[in-house]
Amino acid sequence: MARKILITSGKGGVGKSSITAHLGYQLSKLGQRVCCMDMDVGLNNLDVIMGVENKVTYDLHDVLEGRCRVKQSLIDISPTLSLIASKHNLDVDFTGKNVRDLTDGLKTRFDFVLIDCPAGIDSGFRRAINACEEVLVVVTPTLTSLRDSDKVLGILANYKVKILGAVINRVRGDLVIRGGLMGCEDISSTLKIPVVGCIPDDDSIYLSTSLNLYNSRAQKAFKLLAKHLLNGKGKVYDATTYYRGFQGALRRFIRQNV
């Protein structure tokens, strides 16, 4: 039976869709059957990140309105990774129960259903909560992101969902060392939830044309996150390691002065 996990945040632009896509890819590489679902209606881009924007025939809206079967909406990225895309505008009328029925129907087909949630705390966010059982909160190491995420956690406390923890995205290890950015322990203490993933600010995420980041720092971080999620424990990537020692000091100098 699939684990239904909502990937959410307090504000837009923190990288939820990127986290969803790359986490799904790494889980599939570990032998898990994964479905990524784009519920960010109107601001959707999960199909673009996963490289299948030209293969979308039926989307989430088509399934919910009965124009196609669930199986017809699935876009296979690999034998163990699929996507249900969303490409409609904001004029979408469906309920939390509609989405829950859909995700329940995927339970026997997949091991994980990862739901890319709309940003904010409006009706789209609340519909998505009703379709999941577990939650990952994506944050960036900024005060605005942490403040908004704290508000989301307050709302989630009213629902019967398990908070798996926070995934910190776009972490610049050089600034963490200098004290210019909060580290994992500080963020965990602020939000009062564990940090289960730390994704470095790595150019490979922006430059790669596929989900395979080719042994980059970001790929190592996503692998650790996937293993943590699968096993319920594990290491969290340390974004500061790359900037320690003699070579690390040189990297810090170049990063901060060029």
Buried (B, 14 or more C-beta within 10 A) or exposed (E): EBBBBBBBBBBEEBBBBBBBBBBBBBBBBBEBBBBBBBBBBEEBBBBEBBBBBEEBEBBBBBBBEEEEEBEEBBBEBEEBBBBBBBBBEEEBEBEBEBBBEBBBEBEEBBBBBBBBBBBBBEEBBBBBBBBBBBBBBBBBBBEEBBEBBBEBBEBBEEEEBEBBBBBBBBBBBBBBBEEEBBBBEBBBEBBEBBBBBBBBBBEBBEEBEEBEBEEBBBBBBBBBBBBBBBEEEBEBBBBBEBBBEEEBEEBBEEBEEE
